[in-house]
């Protein structure tokens, strides 16, 4: 187990679907973060592949010039998902109540999670599902910054430093056999005189990336 029971707790223990019942047609990170994320997708995602955008909303930040064969969306607000022009199909499901995806084994080339991993109370189960639906060699990209709905983030996230959160997501991947060692991308916001005057310096960008290991060919060569 990665997390202790108390580390899974939220300050607001009410039904997540009630909290997300009303659509929020806003972006939860700044333009710099979004550009870095789209650039990362441009490098790691391939045309004509199947993408699962979990815990999504009305935007997916996928490169507009890349055509994918299918983009499946998931979230807690149907109105937001219906507004997302990059989704071919979507479903609504509370992963904290039912972490099992209604998706086929080894059916996706990539799984994406953007600024939402902090809300998962049973990440071990969810990351096991990510592994299950990925094709061998498929990639999982988990990105996040330092923003959150504080009352809905789990204790392990709320009480961690930004560096510790990176380690936490790495451990989520490492808790599931069959992922490659996680790769980390960190681009912290640069300090400036504006920050000393109280203005923001831009959202930091963090991404943890792992691949489903390729199937190994068993047996020994003939003697």
C-alpha positions as CSV (number, residue, x, y, z in Angstrom):
1,X,0.0,0.0,0.0
2,X,1.3,3.4,-0.9
3,X,-1.1,5.5,1.3
4,X,-2.3,5.0,4.9
5,X,-6.0,5.5,5.5
6,X,-5.6,9.0,7.0
7,X,-3.6,10.1,4.0
8,X,-6.5,9.4,1.7
9,X,-8.9,11.7,3.6
10,X,-10.2,15.0,2.3
11,X,-11.2,18.1,4.3
12,X,-14.5,18.0,2.4
13,X,-15.8,14.4,2.5
14,X,-19.0,15.2,0.7
15,X,-19.9,13.4,-2.6
16,X,-17.4,14.5,-5.3
17,X,-20.2,14.5,-7.9
18,X,-22.1,17.1,-5.9
19,X,-19.0,19.3,-5.7
20,X,-18.6,19.0,-9.5
21,X,-22.3,19.2,-10.3
22,X,-22.0,22.7,-11.8
23,X,-19.7,23.2,-14.8
24,X,-16.6,25.3,-14.5
25,X,-15.6,26.6,-17.9
26,X,-12.2,27.9,-16.8
27,X,-8.7,26.6,-17.1
28,X,-7.1,25.7,-13.7
29,X,-3.5,26.5,-14.8
30,X,-2.0,29.4,-16.7
31,X,-1.1,29.7,-20.4
32,X,2.5,28.9,-19.8
33,X,1.6,25.6,-18.2
34,X,-0.8,24.8,-20.9
35,X,1.8,25.5,-23.6
36,X,4.3,23.3,-21.9
37,X,1.8,20.5,-21.6
38,X,0.7,20.7,-25.3
39,X,4.4,20.7,-26.3
40,X,5.0,17.6,-24.2
41,X,2.0,15.9,-25.9
42,X,3.3,16.9,-29.3
43,X,6.6,15.1,-28.5
44,X,5.1,11.9,-26.8
45,X,1.8,11.3,-28.6
46,X,1.6,9.8,-32.0
47,X,-0.9,10.4,-34.8
48,X,-3.7,7.9,-35.4
49,X,-3.5,6.5,-31.9
50,X,-6.1,6.0,-29.2
51,X,-6.0,8.4,-26.2
52,X,-7.7,8.2,-22.9
53,X,-8.0,11.6,-21.2
54,X,-9.1,10.8,-17.6
55,X,-10.5,13.3,-15.2
56,X,-10.9,15.7,-18.1
57,X,-13.1,18.7,-18.6
58,X,-14.1,21.1,-21.5
59,X,-10.5,21.2,-22.8
60,X,-7.8,18.5,-23.3
61,X,-4.8,20.6,-24.4
62,X,-4.0,18.1,-27.2
63,X,-2.1,19.5,-30.2
64,X,-4.7,20.6,-32.8
65,X,-2.5,19.6,-35.7
66,X,-2.3,15.9,-34.6
67,X,-5.2,13.7,-35.7
68,X,-5.9,10.8,-33.3
69,X,-7.9,7.8,-34.2
70,X,-10.0,8.1,-31.0
71,X,-10.0,10.3,-27.9
72,X,-12.0,8.9,-25.0
73,X,-12.8,11.3,-22.2
74,X,-13.8,10.9,-18.5
75,X,-14.8,13.3,-15.8
76,X,-17.4,14.2,-13.2
77,X,-19.3,16.9,-15.1
78,X,-21.1,15.9,-18.3
79,X,-21.7,19.4,-19.4
80,X,-18.0,20.1,-19.4
81,X,-17.2,16.9,-21.3
82,X,-19.9,17.6,-23.9
83,X,-18.3,21.0,-24.6
84,X,-14.8,19.4,-25.2
85,X,-14.3,19.4,-29.0
86,X,-11.4,17.0,-28.9
87,X,-13.3,14.1,-27.4
88,X,-14.9,11.4,-29.6
89,X,-16.7,9.9,-26.7
90,X,-16.8,10.3,-22.9
91,X,-18.2,8.8,-19.7
92,X,-19.0,10.2,-16.2
93,X,-17.7,8.2,-13.2
94,X,-16.5,8.9,-9.7
95,X,-13.2,7.0,-9.5
96,X,-13.1,7.4,-5.7
97,X,-16.2,5.2,-5.5
98,X,-15.5,2.9,-8.5
99,X,-11.9,3.0,-9.8
100,X,-12.5,0.4,-12.5
101,X,-12.6,1.9,-16.0
102,X,-15.4,0.6,-18.3
103,X,-12.7,0.1,-21.0
104,X,-11.1,-2.9,-22.7
105,X,-7.7,-4.3,-21.8
106,X,-4.7,-3.0,-23.8
107,X,-6.9,-0.7,-25.9
108,X,-5.2,2.7,-25.6
109,X,-1.8,4.0,-26.7
110,X,-1.8,6.8,-24.1
111,X,-3.5,7.7,-20.8
112,X,-3.4,11.4,-19.8
113,X,-4.2,13.0,-16.4
114,X,-4.0,16.8,-16.1
115,X,-4.0,18.6,-12.8
116,X,-6.3,16.1,-11.2
117,X,-4.2,13.3,-9.6
118,X,-4.3,15.1,-6.2
119,X,-8.0,14.1,-5.9
120,X,-7.6,10.3,-6.2
121,X,-8.2,8.6,-2.9
122,X,-7.2,5.1,-4.2
123,X,-4.4,5.9,-6.7
124,X,-3.0,2.4,-6.5
125,X,-6.3,1.0,-7.9
126,X,-6.5,3.7,-10.6
127,X,-2.9,3.3,-11.7
128,X,-3.5,-0.4,-12.0
129,X,-6.4,0.3,-14.3
130,X,-4.2,2.7,-16.3
131,X,-1.7,-0.2,-16.8
132,X,-4.5,-2.6,-17.7
133,X,-5.9,-0.4,-20.6
134,X,-2.6,0.6,-22.0
135,X,-1.1,-1.3,-24.9
136,X,2.4,-2.6,-24.4
137,X,4.7,0.3,-25.0
138,X,1.8,2.8,-24.3
139,X,2.5,5.9,-22.3
140,X,0.9,7.4,-19.2
141,X,1.5,11.2,-18.6
142,X,0.4,12.7,-15.3
143,X,0.9,16.5,-15.1
144,X,0.2,18.9,-12.3
145,X,1.1,22.2,-10.8
146,X,0.7,23.7,-7.3
147,X,-3.0,24.6,-7.6
148,X,-5.8,22.5,-6.3
149,X,-9.3,22.6,-4.8
150,X,-7.7,22.3,-1.3
151,X,-10.8,20.9,0.4
152,X,-10.9,18.0,-2.2
153,X,-7.2,17.1,-2.3
154,X,-6.2,14.1,-0.2
155,X,-4.2,14.7,2.9
156,X,-1.0,13.1,1.5
157,X,-1.1,15.8,-1.2
158,X,-2.1,18.8,0.9
159,X,0.6,18.2,3.4
160,X,3.4,17.5,0.9
161,X,5.9,19.9,-0.6
162,X,5.9,20.2,-4.4
163,X,9.0,17.9,-4.6
164,X,7.3,15.4,-2.4
165,X,4.3,15.4,-4.6
166,X,6.5,14.4,-7.5
167,X,7.8,11.5,-5.5
168,X,4.2,10.6,-4.5
169,X,3.2,10.2,-8.2
170,X,6.3,8.2,-8.9
171,X,5.3,5.9,-6.1
172,X,1.9,5.5,-7.6
173,X,3.5,4.2,-10.8
174,X,5.9,2.1,-8.9
175,X,3.1,0.4,-6.9
176,X,2.0,-1.3,-10.1
177,X,4.2,-4.0,-11.6
178,X,4.8,-3.6,-15.3
179,X,5.5,0.1,-15.7
180,X,8.9,1.4,-16.7
181,X,10.8,3.5,-14.2
182,X,9.0,6.9,-14.0
183,X,10.5,9.9,-15.8
184,X,10.1,13.3,-14.3
185,X,9.9,16.7,-16.0
186,X,10.2,19.7,-13.7
187,X,10.0,23.3,-14.8
188,X,9.6,25.5,-11.8
189,X,8.4,29.1,-12.2
190,X,11.3,31.6,-12.4
191,X,11.6,34.1,-9.5
192,X,11.3,37.7,-10.6
193,X,11.0,41.1,-9.0
194,X,7.3,40.9,-9.8
195,X,7.0,38.0,-7.4
196,X,8.6,40.0,-4.6
197,X,6.0,42.7,-5.3
198,X,3.2,40.1,-4.9
199,X,2.6,39.2,-8.5
200,X,2.7,35.6,-9.7
201,X,5.7,34.2,-11.5
202,X,3.8,31.6,-13.5
203,X,2.6,28.1,-12.6
204,X,5.3,25.5,-12.1
205,X,5.0,22.5,-14.4
206,X,5.5,19.0,-13.3
207,X,5.0,15.8,-15.3
208,X,5.6,12.2,-14.4
209,X,5.7,9.8,-17.3
210,X,5.9,6.0,-17.5
211,X,5.3,3.4,-20.2
212,X,3.7,0.0,-20.0
213,X,6.5,-2.4,-20.4
214,X,6.7,-4.4,-23.7
215,X,5.7,-8.0,-23.4
216,X,8.8,-10.2,-22.8
217,X,9.4,-13.2,-25.0
218,X,9.8,-16.2,-22.7
219,X,11.7,-19.4,-23.2
220,X,15.2,-20.2,-24.2
221,X,16.7,-20.4,-27.6
222,X,17.0,-23.9,-29.0
223,X,20.2,-25.8,-28.1
